[in-house]
Amino acid sequence: MHVKDKFPDMRMTALYSALVDHFGVIAGGLVMVMIGCASDARLDETTLFPTANQINIEWEVLNDAVSGDDKRTVQFTIQNASDTVISRDGWALYFNQFPHSLYLDQASEKEFTVESKGGDLYAILPQDSFPGIRSGESYTFRYQTNFNVFRSSFTPKGAFFRIDAGRRIVDLGDPIPKTFSKDFSFQHPGGTKPIFKNIEDRYEEQEDLRLLDRADIQDVIPSPDYSRRKGGFFTLHSSVNIYHDEGLDEEARYLGEQLNQLLGAPSRYSTSAADTASIFLRQGALEIGERSEEVYSLDIDEKEINLIGSDRAGVFYGVQSLLALIDPQVLDQTSDSIVIPTTLLEDRPRFAYRGLHFDVARNFNGVAQLYDVIRLMSRYKLNRLHLHLTDDEGWRLEIPGLPELTEVGAKRGMQADVPSLPPAYGSGGMTTNMPGSGYISREQFIELLEYANSRHVTVIPEINGPGHARAAIWAMQARHDRLMEAGQEAQAREYLLHDPNDKSVYSSAQAYHDNVVCVCQEYTYTFFEKVMREVKKMYEEADAPLRLMHTGSDEVPHGAWTASPECEKLMAREENLHSVHDLHPYFLSRLHAILEDLDLQLGGWEEIALKTVELNGQVSYRPNLEFLDADFVPFVWNSIVGSRGEDLGYQLANSGYAVVLCNATNLYLDMAYTYEPDEPGLSWAGFVNTKNVFEYTPLDLFQTIFEDDHGNPLDGIALSKSKTRLLPEAEERILGIQGALWSETLRSPQLVEYMLLPKLLALSERAWAVQPPWRAYADGGAIQSSVNDAWNAFANRLGQVEFARLDKIENGLAYRLPPPGAKFINGMLHVNTAFPGTTVRYTVDGSEPNPYSPIYEEPIKMKSNKTIRLRSFNTTNRASRMVEVNAPMLN
């Protein structure tokens, strides 16, 4: 293995020098790389370097893995299309790629090296024998890696040349990846076939789906508790009047605004019930299914609409159901009237907590998208936005008095004399690049809270610690150095987050070695108290609810604090601290005291309610009863089959904790839909498609475990016999469920929408609707049959109704429409779709199918040596990715 971590050799500002002094080397390994590398030597003033449009860069992986070795050769090819020579001096080529090991042969390393720079950052550095790249010529940097997952999200991202120690950056964007072969697919241990999802696999998965009559399809997502069509119609005219009880002004205004877009004339709403009123919004005592919060009754007849909610939220959700009854085909036009079917709905949520976790720390796609997400959540009756504001790669919220948090912690890049975090997830070399750089100002956050509150969405802020705190650590080091330079030594130390003398060696889940705060010094708690008080002030100014602060508190890497002088002193003073395993609970107890003083609950990932135990040399986790009385709220994500944590949520609920379930194998929405090279997203928790979300069973997840995260068949009922089951008396301690959208791979608003939709609709169904019908069965076959029937009905709702709505709201949303499946049976090509109601169009002349291409209606007889191209189309002619079928290959 040839991986070098060289100390930077360059001219630096005083701030840079201090940052390197504190973070540059931990146990001999370079961590701080934002300021360069050994090959960033000074260029001669007259030396030219090609511009970005004069350099072509390709990346290719070769299928040369050897069994038992599993190394593959990868290569970058740089083509110089300029009139100048790319010499061996003064530059380094950087890129981001998910962490992996590197291997370079002795012959190659005389010409270049490839170095890990911490996290997902890598650098290619020319050496003494590098021949240079002359005008019109190319050079290939070839090495090996143990990286064996090949999809678009795992290719190198954000390549850039860093020239003259960062005084010039040439951003190249993403290297062009050469097409992957499906033969690059791999088998996981115990697998029976490659995990690659081909067109035949899709066909077989979709084979049991069937088209339902439109009249039998429920219009409202999520499903109401009770719904009855009356058989008539109510006509909304442009002169509609809305009567509302006092206190429902915002709900009436919201309904009026929505109708104004369709009817072309301002609707009128008031608290005076005139004879012309046709919609009545009222608030009153109401209980449905033993729930009296957020419930509503919506009664539509031919003459008027009566909506009663138990509270403002109930009225708002009734309004959303009313709007869902409008045919989506008319949503992009203005008319004098709209026809709505006469209907009676009586509805209530299954769970009080219906959440979406949204990570804006890893990649930040702007404040406007947060408004889009809030509108989408409220439309589908989700009510908690868990906002992941801080992490190793970014701090996204302005905090008064701590400007470095956003001046340094909200920037990524490698420009000279611009303090920032290193590039990550393809953010490039310039600190001005989104989505790597950017933040929410205090004023913007207050306005966002006000907006969310008006849509009955509570925003839960997450401020990470003690791990996942690299951005904060670096920012507070920058603050320290600025004040030290000004001679303000006492103030400089006030918010310092690390122990400068700590020699601990660790590596986080994201391959960082400097992302854990020192929990043994008082400065750390001064920092968290300052931040949390400032955050609470923003909520107070917005008059928005804040009951819980999420602290992250997960994934503290093994080895942290083991060689910290500050921690040695603390453990010597405190008799209850016997080892470093006790330091994480100590940190939580200190945060709890801060939050208790602010009248807030402490929430965090599941580790906040677990204690570390060692049995037979193995580290495992058990519920920690120490914090039961503190009302900690654990958010449980680790349900990965085979991880030994499938039942952690149930263990914690049984022991007395109130729990939010965020199970990764069903609810991590950033997991790729399938294993195909073109599908974006991660896959460490398996692949999560819309059906995986839909079939999630919160109170007995084992019921719908049909395969492991590798795609191998698995009997969840049999697995449950060795696991903790949720006790009936503990069911009420499951507060609800939460989908999670992490943003490592989401570098545009369109990608965010693609990964969210249509998965978010299935999430809303599981969070709001009554428990699914398969809960009544104990037999695996009966469960599977019930799941398939329920999924068929939901898939019809999406294909026949809801996709058209997504096309027309918010100026059209970039949801995923899956490509069709196809299979040769008895010489005939059979084709199907994932969502009944969508159609398949095809071509045989080499062109891409379009809305005017022939529709697949019956099996096709194909001639030899012919290729057919297929795409799915929805009712508004939105198209899926194109797929091809080659007849000779399948015959």
Disulfide bonds with the S-S distance in Angstrom:
Cys520-Cys567 2.20
